[in-house]
Amino acid sequence: MALGIVAITIFAILGAQLIRLQLLSPVSAPELITGEQPRFTQSEAARGLIYDRNGTPLVANVPAFVLRIVPADLPADDTARRAALVRIERESGVSVATLETATKHGLALVDSTAPVEILSIPTVTEAIRLRTSLANITAIEVATLPKRIYLDGELVAHLIGHVGSINEADIDEYLKAGYRFDAIVGQSGIEAIHETALRGSPERKLVVSDPTGRELANLTKLSAQHGDNLILSIDLELQRVTAESLAIAIKTGLPPEIPERMPPRQAAAAVAIDVRTGEILAQVSLPSFDPNILGSTEEAALTELLTDPRRPLVDRTYMEAHAPGSTFKALVAYAALEEGIATPGTTITSEGAISVQDEYDPSVTYVFKDWAAHGPTDLYQAIARSSDVYFYYLSGGYHSEGETLFEGLGETLLAHYARESGLGQPTGLDLAGETGGLVPDPTWKSDVIGEHWFLGDTYTFGIGQGYLSTSPLQMAILTAAIANGGEVLIPRIALGTHTAHGFIGTSRAIRNRLSDKKHSLAVVREGMRVAAEAGGTAWRGKPDGLTIGGKTGTAEFGLPYADGEFDTHAWYIGFAPFENPEIAVAVYVEHGIGSYEAAPVAKAMFEHYFDIPTSE
């Protein structure tokens, strides 16, 4: 009889309650005259899985057992409440003080009907024991929840990210979106960017429960819809080869420790991109981390990760920018050709340095060094041998005793072409936290540093040094644009999702198209081909039997040593195959020389991609 009265009352307000069911997170409803009350409950759907481009799973959902308490279901009588908490303590080991805190603070203050996790249960056997021993305490439940496991740990950690409890600062936003207070959500990487698709739709029910919290009737239910599966552009095996090669490069490139200097960091990054589509095939940053730690309760391991001076949580492929060194010369050559500053046959002689008079005091002379005396050099040889003097001329020109001997691009055109190529701005990668790097010019220097722009700034700009900074991802996109005929692509990690309605893919997108009115890109590609052959600086990046285009970079950084020399970053950019490019790579190794530390990484990446036997 009581249930009949309850049903009549419930159906009278069902329309309004269903609206709340669909739009709001679970809340308690007013108690009915019979003592029973309607209640909304919500259960999250299975989170969508993530795969690489070949269908290899990168994550898994496994069952995890937890002990939870529902504060609203504890006895109202103080003595009975205390007895229930003492019994829970005896069976679970969770102290009464902890239980009191869980039922009177945090989530319990906002929604007393929401279960609060109080214990992670390690085994099925223990879960069964607790469920049996606490069966008649209606405020306690042993729940089986999905736990996110990252199958390849450090290998794709920066890309996939991790999940965790909702941050306090974001709680209102998530509640408006229909989440429970205790929901697990994407916190970083792909997990965060594609949270809505991966989450799916939770199960929501309107039930009737008695005063002890026991469900008496299920009035209506919205079924759960599991999350969509996400397909990434990453090739997991290419990712693995890249990571292994970078680890070797770090070890070989580390300089000896010097007491008065900071210990050298062990860091590197590499990107491989499809030059036709913008799909990221590999994107590795070292050191990496195990994302499973971030979703765990291992406080010691988490603290160690957060305080690691190598900053493993930073993805150096797109979150950091550094001077690209001589890899930037490929862009300078293209700009000089387009502007008519040079032709393929333009010959400049490098005797190992050029001397330039101070613009304001002719009695002061500055010397800008080359790394070698290359002699008479045309544009192809300048790219292949990476002549600094040649690119001093192309970028800033050469003037002697008031006479212009060679008209260079100048800093304004250099900055223009750099920005047209996508430098100095985020690439549009579908991950959060991307840096845009820096393309300097006189206005920037005046506003930020408060100094005049000098000819020396243009010279260092022209060889990829000075204030210029780029990320490995930006350099990979620049290389792809050189290879594909000028399309500056917007990179993408996610290829698409498998939904209930089929596969929905992401679209190829172009940020800009470089002008190529003088077929300058073909000249640059040929120069890079020569650079990757015997006698060029990039030859160590070329696999046997494959024709590629390559360019090395060795960028100075930090404080000078006593002899005036600096530490250097190692860079390498390349594309292959030369005749019909498919893939472009960019490699960055903190500490090293481009041809020695970065080039072998590119070679290993090419060898794997084209299935070429590894050569020594």
ZARO-693788 format. One line per 5 residues: number of its first residue (from 1); their letters; for each residue x, y, z of C-alpha. Coordinates in Angstrom, 3 decimals, decimal comma. Layout:
REM ZARO-693788
NUM = a = X Y Z; ...
This chain:
REM ZARO-693788
1 = malgi = 0,000 0,000 0,000; 2,805 2,384 0,954; 4,564 1,823 -2,362; 1,340 2,625 -4,239; 1,033 5,970 -2,503
6 = vaiti = 4,680 6,667 -3,239; 4,248 5,829 -6,926; 1,244 8,169 -7,301; 3,145 11,000 -5,680; 6,280 10,356 -7,740
11 = failg = 4,497 10,281 -11,077; 2,849 13,615 -10,235; 6,277 15,285 -10,195; 8,007 12,997 -12,711; 8,084 15,521 -15,582
16 = aqlir = 10,045 18,094 -13,595; 12,289 15,474 -12,080; 13,183 13,995 -15,481; 14,403 17,403 -16,615; 16,624 17,534 -13,556
21 = lqlls = 17,716 13,962 -14,223; 18,985 14,889 -17,670; 20,517 18,276 -16,859; 21,778 18,100 -13,306; 24,168 15,958 -11,301
26 = pvsap = 22,554 13,579 -8,763; 20,745 15,320 -5,917; 18,376 14,171 -3,194; 14,670 14,894 -3,431; 12,238 15,802 -0,616
31 = elitg = 11,183 12,959 1,661; 7,676 11,667 1,046; 4,969 11,321 3,691; 5,588 7,563 3,947; 9,290 7,985 4,783
36 = eqprf = 10,518 6,817 1,435; 12,139 9,335 -0,881; 12,981 9,654 -4,567; 16,667 9,823 -5,394; 18,746 10,402 -8,472
41 = tqsea = 21,701 8,106 -9,021; 24,360 8,276 -11,694; 26,978 5,781 -12,876; 29,721 6,735 -15,311; 29,959 4,830 -18,572
46 = argli = 33,062 2,927 -19,618; 35,650 5,420 -20,861; 36,585 5,153 -24,526; 39,856 3,486 -25,453; 42,787 5,037 -27,325
51 = ydrng = 44,679 3,322 -30,154; 47,646 4,129 -32,374; 47,193 4,402 -36,152; 47,695 0,650 -36,584; 45,076 -0,347 -34,014
56 = tplva = 47,487 -1,035 -31,149; 45,765 -0,248 -27,819; 47,511 2,411 -25,738; 45,198 2,328 -22,699; 42,976 -0,157 -20,916
61 = nvpaf = 40,122 0,003 -18,436; 40,524 -2,548 -15,653; 38,289 -3,145 -12,630; 39,320 -1,538 -9,357; 37,589 -2,231 -6,054
66 = vlriv = 36,859 0,603 -3,626; 35,027 0,940 -0,347; 32,634 3,896 -0,352; 30,389 5,511 2,241; 27,160 7,417 1,586
71 = padlp = 26,840 10,019 4,384; 23,066 10,448 3,953; 22,522 6,735 4,580; 24,181 6,652 8,001; 21,788 6,352 10,981
76 = addta = 20,419 9,698 12,176; 20,663 8,617 15,820; 24,101 9,543 17,246; 24,555 6,264 19,133; 23,611 4,119 16,137
81 = rraal = 25,786 6,266 13,873; 28,793 5,849 16,173; 28,246 2,073 16,351; 28,139 1,842 12,551; 31,374 3,828 12,161
86 = vrier = 33,161 1,717 14,793; 32,141 -1,451 12,999; 33,346 -0,057 9,672; 36,675 0,794 11,310; 37,006 -2,719 12,733
91 = esgvs = 36,356 -4,426 9,397; 38,183 -2,057 7,027; 40,963 -0,496 9,113; 39,765 3,020 8,217; 39,695 5,036 11,437
96 = vatle = 36,523 6,581 12,818; 38,179 9,997 12,608; 38,798 9,510 8,872; 35,241 8,333 8,375; 33,867 11,355 10,232
101 = tatkh = 35,921 13,664 8,025; 34,708 11,934 4,874; 31,067 12,269 5,917; 31,176 15,886 7,115; 33,567 17,681 4,778
106 = glalv = 34,268 18,232 1,100; 31,862 16,444 -1,211; 29,580 15,388 1,648; 28,718 19,032 2,359; 27,495 19,528 -1,192
111 = dstap = 25,761 16,220 -1,866; 25,307 13,879 1,070; 23,896 11,162 -1,193; 27,075 10,932 -3,260; 29,306 7,980 -2,324
116 = veils = 32,678 9,032 -0,887; 35,643 6,716 -1,473; 37,357 5,783 1,785; 39,534 2,805 0,837; 41,158 1,261 -2,215
121 = iptvt = 40,745 -2,514 -1,993; 43,773 -4,402 -3,341; 42,281 -7,822 -4,160; 39,056 -9,527 -5,177; 39,226 -11,651 -2,047
126 = eairl = 39,353 -8,610 0,205; 36,510 -6,984 -1,727; 34,327 -10,069 -1,172; 35,206 -10,160 2,528; 34,289 -6,501 3,060
131 = rtsla = 31,096 -6,810 1,074; 30,046 -9,754 3,255; 31,109 -8,371 6,628; 29,510 -4,933 6,058; 26,450 -6,139 4,171
136 = nitai = 23,896 -4,877 6,679; 25,336 -1,361 6,898; 23,412 0,368 4,125; 25,715 3,408 4,140; 28,611 1,262 2,942
141 = evatl = 29,131 -0,123 -0,535; 31,893 -2,069 -2,211; 32,014 -0,703 -5,720; 33,758 -1,960 -8,809; 35,029 1,027 -10,769
146 = pkriy = 36,984 1,243 -14,010; 40,625 2,165 -13,565; 42,602 3,679 -16,423; 45,843 1,879 -17,207; 48,456 3,273 -19,616
151 = ldgel = 49,903 0,255 -21,364; 53,085 1,782 -22,755; 53,867 4,023 -19,797; 56,548 6,545 -20,657; 56,471 5,960 -24,410
156 = vahli = 53,373 8,058 -25,114; 52,890 9,748 -21,743; 53,103 13,345 -22,961; 50,630 12,727 -25,765; 47,942 10,710 -23,978
161 = ghvgs = 48,185 12,494 -20,634; 46,265 11,140 -17,651; 42,936 11,145 -15,811; 42,180 12,124 -12,242; 39,618 13,632 -9,874
166 = inead = 38,082 16,976 -10,774; 40,179 19,918 -9,633; 38,475 22,155 -7,100; 38,853 25,210 -9,356; 36,977 23,447 -12,180
171 = ideyl = 34,165 21,860 -10,175; 31,433 24,333 -11,176; 32,172 23,928 -14,870; 31,991 20,147 -14,646; 28,792 20,202 -12,600
176 = kagyr = 27,110 22,336 -15,253; 28,160 19,734 -17,813; 26,399 16,978 -15,846; 29,355 15,416 -14,021; 29,270 14,077 -10,475
181 = fdaiv = 31,521 15,665 -7,877; 33,544 12,466 -7,658; 33,944 11,928 -11,416; 37,279 10,972 -12,967; 38,152 13,233 -15,900
186 = gqsgi = 40,967 13,885 -18,345; 43,615 16,076 -16,746; 46,192 16,460 -19,514; 47,065 15,467 -23,052; 44,589 13,702 -25,316
191 = eaihe = 42,629 12,537 -22,268; 41,789 16,173 -21,484; 41,401 17,523 -25,020; 38,959 14,767 -25,994; 37,288 14,382 -22,593
196 = talrg = 33,723 14,723 -23,897; 34,082 12,038 -26,558; 36,035 9,641 -24,332; 33,641 10,013 -21,407; 30,460 8,978 -23,160
201 = sperk = 27,078 9,357 -21,392; 26,523 8,131 -17,821; 23,619 5,999 -16,644; 21,085 8,099 -14,727; 18,231 6,677 -12,678
206 = lvvsd = 15,334 7,984 -10,619; 14,703 5,523 -7,795; 12,734 5,293 -4,580; 14,679 4,414 -1,435; 13,661 3,749 2,144
211 = ptgre = 15,038 5,766 5,091; 18,074 3,464 5,297; 19,046 4,161 1,660; 17,877 0,783 0,304; 16,416 1,077 -3,209
216 = lanlt = 12,752 0,026 -3,326; 11,791 0,884 -6,890; 13,389 2,015 -10,109; 11,087 4,631 -11,682; 13,014 5,566 -14,799
221 = klsaq = 16,470 5,205 -16,287; 18,623 6,750 -18,979; 21,024 4,052 -20,144; 24,751 4,649 -20,323; 26,531 5,110 -23,623
226 = hgdnl = 30,184 4,084 -23,476; 32,788 6,588 -24,575; 34,009 6,824 -28,142; 37,274 5,107 -29,040; 39,969 7,496 -30,229
231 = ilsid = 42,485 6,731 -32,990; 45,796 8,596 -32,893; 48,101 9,332 -35,810; 51,081 7,972 -33,862; 52,869 4,837 -35,047
236 = lelqr = 53,775 3,197 -31,746; 56,769 1,303 -33,127; 58,206 4,428 -34,771; 57,630 6,158 -31,444; 59,607 3,402 -29,714
241 = vtaes = 62,526 3,558 -32,164; 62,651 7,334 -31,821; 62,710 7,163 -28,017; 65,452 4,539 -27,978; 67,595 6,529 -30,428
246 = laiai = 67,111 9,753 -28,474; 68,192 8,024 -25,259; 71,453 6,996 -26,951; 71,956 10,516 -28,303; 71,551 12,017 -24,841
251 = ktglp = 74,267 9,797 -23,401; 76,731 10,454 -26,219; 76,138 14,201 -26,287; 76,493 15,000 -22,601; 79,556 17,171 -21,875
256 = peipe = 81,724 16,579 -18,813; 80,441 18,153 -15,634; 82,259 21,323 -14,588; 82,066 22,310 -10,892; 81,291 25,995 -11,442
261 = rmppr = 78,521 25,287 -13,977; 75,081 23,769 -13,692; 75,034 19,995 -14,270; 74,063 19,261 -17,884; 70,417 18,318 -18,336
266 = qaaaa = 69,570 15,093 -20,085; 66,894 16,179 -22,520; 65,924 15,583 -26,135; 62,932 15,649 -28,462; 62,001 14,486 -31,933
271 = vaidv = 59,014 14,737 -34,267; 58,071 12,865 -37,434; 55,251 14,243 -39,587; 53,523 13,116 -42,763; 54,331 15,931 -45,215
276 = rtgei = 51,114 15,286 -47,148; 48,576 15,331 -44,322; 50,105 16,904 -41,217; 49,602 13,697 -39,235; 52,143 13,299 -36,437
281 = laqvs = 53,748 9,871 -36,809; 56,077 10,136 -33,811; 56,465 12,768 -31,133; 58,898 11,957 -28,341; 60,187 14,066 -25,477
286 = lpsfd = 62,800 12,846 -23,005; 62,898 12,487 -20,106; 59,387 11,123 -19,928; 57,288 9,791 -17,055; 54,882 7,015 -16,168
291 = pnilg = 51,338 8,457 -16,373; 50,080 5,655 -14,140; 51,802 7,438 -11,238; 49,679 10,551 -11,707; 46,482 8,606 -11,240
296 = steea = 47,706 6,684 -8,187; 48,034 7,348 -4,468; 51,800 6,749 -4,450; 52,741 10,066 -2,837; 56,488 9,403 -2,773
301 = altel = 56,612 8,585 -6,479; 54,425 11,570 -7,308; 56,588 13,942 -5,276; 59,724 12,626 -6,955; 58,171 13,215 -10,367
306 = ltdpr = 57,053 16,762 -9,573; 60,418 17,786 -8,122; 62,649 16,181 -10,774; 64,999 18,990 -11,979; 64,925 17,527 -15,503
311 = rplvd = 61,207 18,505 -15,693; 59,913 15,291 -17,251; 56,332 16,589 -17,351; 57,337 19,185 -19,956; 56,938 18,016 -23,551
316 = rtyme = 59,961 19,505 -25,286; 58,579 18,836 -28,740; 56,118 21,711 -28,492; 56,228 23,295 -25,005; 59,820 24,586 -25,230
321 = ahapg = 61,617 26,610 -27,886; 65,353 27,051 -28,493; 67,600 28,595 -31,098; 67,416 26,252 -34,121; 70,978 26,952 -35,276
326 = stfka = 71,862 26,196 -38,873; 68,654 24,270 -39,595; 67,178 27,768 -40,015; 69,477 28,385 -42,976; 67,148 26,381 -45,200
331 = lvaya = 64,502 29,057 -44,653; 67,001 31,901 -45,181; 68,069 30,347 -48,493; 64,440 30,115 -49,613; 63,763 33,758 -48,658
336 = aleeg = 66,909 35,000 -50,443; 65,945 33,141 -53,608; 62,378 34,446 -53,553; 63,552 38,035 -53,021; 66,195 37,863 -55,722
341 = iatpg = 68,983 38,352 -53,193; 70,691 35,214 -54,468; 70,499 32,581 -57,191; 71,696 28,981 -57,028; 74,970 30,116 -58,586
346 = ttits = 75,614 33,080 -56,277; 79,182 32,585 -55,055; 80,522 33,976 -51,778; 83,982 33,296 -50,401; 84,375 32,288 -46,782
351 = egais = 87,844 32,702 -45,331; 86,648 31,607 -41,900; 85,202 34,944 -40,717; 84,088 38,419 -41,707; 84,937 41,688 -39,995
356 = vqdey = 82,342 44,419 -39,579; 82,847 47,975 -38,367; 80,692 49,286 -35,547; 77,762 51,279 -36,951; 78,446 54,213 -34,616
361 = dpsvt = 82,173 53,958 -34,004; 84,169 52,911 -37,107; 87,266 52,407 -34,975; 85,595 49,351 -33,414; 85,548 46,161 -35,468
366 = yvfkd = 83,542 43,018 -34,771; 84,484 39,571 -36,047; 81,784 37,069 -37,018; 83,250 33,596 -37,305; 82,485 30,735 -39,626
371 = waahg = 83,014 27,202 -38,380; 85,510 26,639 -41,222; 87,088 28,452 -44,175; 84,953 27,099 -47,008; 86,456 29,153 -49,830
376 = ptdly = 84,305 30,116 -52,859; 80,847 28,610 -52,273; 77,586 28,611 -54,235; 74,161 28,255 -52,648; 74,023 24,452 -52,859
381 = qaiar = 77,449 24,121 -51,261; 76,563 26,738 -48,635; 73,606 24,639 -47,504; 75,572 21,401 -47,734; 78,583 22,755 -45,827
386 = ssdvy = 76,530 25,117 -43,624; 78,739 28,133 -44,260; 78,013 30,840 -41,693; 79,687 33,559 -43,767; 77,447 32,782 -46,738
391 = fyyls = 74,340 33,237 -44,601; 75,720 36,366 -42,932; 75,738 37,810 -46,439; 72,256 36,547 -47,302; 70,701 37,828 -44,094
396 = ggyhs = 72,496 41,090 -43,340; 74,527 41,811 -46,472; 78,084 43,055 -46,383; 79,299 46,628 -46,188; 82,843 47,985 -46,110
401 = egetl = 83,945 51,599 -45,688; 80,469 52,899 -46,429; 80,061 50,833 -49,563; 77,490 48,054 -49,939; 79,246 45,024 -51,391
406 = feglg = 76,292 42,648 -50,996; 72,659 43,485 -50,335; 71,128 41,109 -47,794; 67,539 40,402 -46,829; 67,576 42,505 -43,697
411 = etlla = 65,892 41,742 -40,404; 62,379 42,790 -41,505; 62,243 40,378 -44,438; 63,854 37,639 -42,351; 61,124 38,028 -39,739
416 = hyare = 58,431 38,130 -42,435; 59,508 34,864 -44,055; 59,952 33,179 -40,681; 56,408 34,066 -39,674; 54,990 33,084 -43,059
421 = sglgq = 56,570 29,677 -42,455; 54,728 29,268 -39,157; 57,475 30,310 -36,746; 56,790 32,664 -33,860; 53,278 31,285 -33,288
426 = ptgld = 51,663 28,033 -32,085; 51,241 25,454 -34,830; 47,669 24,591 -33,887; 48,575 21,148 -32,518; 45,607 19,452 -30,833
431 = laget = 47,298 19,436 -27,431; 47,358 22,132 -24,743; 50,307 24,242 -23,627; 52,042 24,925 -26,950; 54,668 27,659 -27,137
436 = gglvp = 54,890 29,926 -30,161; 58,640 30,463 -29,839; 60,008 33,859 -30,886; 60,731 35,570 -34,184; 62,572 38,782 -33,236
441 = dptwk = 62,583 42,124 -35,037; 63,630 45,708 -34,191; 60,251 46,608 -32,667; 60,310 43,549 -30,410; 63,860 44,276 -29,244
446 = sdvig = 63,070 47,914 -28,539; 59,858 47,101 -26,615; 61,121 44,095 -24,664; 64,857 44,673 -24,203; 64,954 48,427 -24,659
451 = ehwfl = 67,834 48,362 -27,120; 68,483 49,262 -30,743; 68,703 46,504 -33,362; 72,250 46,086 -34,710; 73,660 44,458 -37,821
456 = gdtyt = 75,118 41,758 -35,594; 71,565 40,862 -34,517; 70,677 40,289 -38,172; 73,748 38,134 -38,720; 72,991 35,898 -35,738
461 = fgigq = 69,318 35,798 -36,739; 70,355 34,593 -40,208; 72,208 31,562 -38,836; 69,438 30,586 -36,403; 70,989 32,057 -33,283
466 = gylst = 70,473 35,127 -31,119; 66,919 35,841 -30,043; 65,252 33,415 -32,455; 63,667 30,373 -30,816; 61,654 27,511 -32,296
471 = splqm = 60,244 24,208 -31,121; 61,092 20,861 -32,726; 57,467 20,627 -33,885; 57,721 23,982 -35,665; 60,912 22,883 -37,405
476 = ailta = 59,257 19,625 -38,489; 56,387 21,599 -40,026; 58,832 23,962 -41,755; 60,678 20,939 -43,165; 57,390 19,438 -44,338
481 = aiang = 56,556 22,717 -46,116; 59,913 22,671 -47,911; 59,290 19,045 -48,912; 55,654 19,337 -50,022; 55,992 22,463 -52,145
486 = gevli = 55,064 25,127 -49,613; 52,036 23,960 -47,619; 52,425 24,964 -43,963; 50,305 22,245 -42,396; 48,442 22,296 -39,113
491 = prial = 49,618 19,165 -37,270; 47,255 16,698 -35,665; 47,566 13,843 -33,195; 43,969 12,586 -33,292; 42,906 10,919 -36,542
496 = gthta = 39,301 10,521 -35,433; 36,844 8,665 -33,237; 34,809 5,497 -33,546; 31,310 6,514 -32,428; 27,963 4,746 -32,326
501 = hgfig = 27,373 6,218 -35,782; 30,671 5,102 -37,310; 34,117 6,608 -37,716; 34,392 10,408 -37,676; 37,791 11,569 -38,898
506 = tsrai = 39,602 14,867 -38,483; 40,368 16,953 -41,550; 43,654 17,904 -43,164; 44,274 21,605 -42,615; 46,720 24,167 -44,022
511 = rnrls = 47,757 27,285 -42,112; 49,497 28,989 -45,014; 50,915 28,373 -48,464; 54,415 29,692 -49,139; 54,972 31,618 -52,318
516 = dkkhs = 57,268 29,801 -54,715; 57,250 32,091 -57,720; 60,897 31,394 -58,485; 60,812 27,655 -57,722; 62,980 28,426 -54,714
521 = lavvr = 61,822 25,452 -52,660; 63,164 23,028 -55,268; 66,570 24,718 -54,999; 66,504 24,416 -51,205; 65,501 20,754 -51,442
526 = egmrv = 68,434 20,118 -53,789; 70,794 21,863 -51,381; 69,508 19,654 -48,577; 70,004 16,585 -50,781; 73,626 17,566 -51,320
531 = aaeag = 73,981 18,185 -47,578; 72,877 14,596 -46,881; 75,372 13,068 -49,311; 79,052 12,343 -48,645; 80,876 15,623 -48,018
536 = gtawr = 77,779 17,360 -46,591; 77,233 18,000 -42,896; 73,989 15,973 -42,819; 75,317 12,686 -44,225; 75,048 10,812 -40,921
541 = gkpdg = 71,261 11,093 -41,147; 71,023 9,270 -44,474; 70,186 5,552 -44,508; 71,825 3,310 -47,116; 69,867 3,133 -50,343
546 = ltigg = 67,564 6,075 -49,587; 67,926 9,575 -51,012; 66,886 12,237 -48,521; 67,189 15,946 -47,878; 68,825 16,945 -44,599
551 = ktgta = 70,238 19,859 -42,653; 72,146 19,925 -39,389; 72,217 22,595 -36,722; 74,516 23,225 -33,773; 73,208 26,090 -31,640
556 = efglp = 75,203 27,753 -28,882; 73,563 28,349 -25,527; 74,339 29,149 -21,903; 77,387 30,880 -20,489; 80,774 30,838 -22,229
561 = yadge = 83,644 28,726 -20,983; 86,995 30,298 -20,087; 88,126 29,910 -23,712; 85,036 31,718 -24,974; 83,373 28,559 -26,323
566 = fdtha = 79,792 27,601 -25,498; 77,767 24,468 -24,934; 75,671 23,571 -27,948; 72,318 22,027 -28,767; 72,206 19,470 -31,576
571 = wyigf = 69,563 19,795 -34,312; 68,668 17,901 -37,457; 65,853 18,341 -39,966; 65,217 16,080 -42,949; 62,670 14,656 -45,358
576 = apfen = 62,389 11,494 -47,465; 62,247 10,104 -49,998; 63,765 12,969 -51,947; 61,890 12,289 -55,197; 58,407 12,077 -53,618
581 = peiav = 58,543 13,132 -49,960; 56,346 11,341 -47,432; 57,884 12,082 -44,058; 59,723 14,985 -42,424; 61,614 14,803 -39,147
586 = avyve = 63,082 17,256 -36,672; 65,464 16,185 -33,913; 66,695 18,229 -30,939; 69,266 17,034 -28,403; 70,235 19,286 -25,527
591 = hgigs = 74,054 19,127 -25,556; 75,719 17,900 -28,678; 76,574 18,596 -32,308; 73,945 18,234 -35,008; 75,897 15,868 -37,227
596 = yeaap = 76,939 13,597 -34,356; 74,059 13,431 -31,884; 70,945 14,488 -33,806; 71,643 13,012 -37,263; 71,781 9,340 -36,130
601 = vakam = 68,342 9,737 -34,528; 66,886 10,954 -37,827; 68,574 8,066 -39,609; 67,008 5,521 -37,255; 63,600 7,108 -37,787
606 = fehyf = 63,967 6,949 -41,572; 65,223 3,361 -41,427; 62,208 2,222 -39,434; 59,677 4,127 -41,509; 61,019 2,800 -44,824
611 = dipts = 61,824 -0,653 -43,411; 65,540 -0,350 -44,200; 67,920 -2,696 -42,355; 69,853 -0,820 -39,684; 73,403 0,043 -40,724
616 = e = 76,331 0,950 -38,538
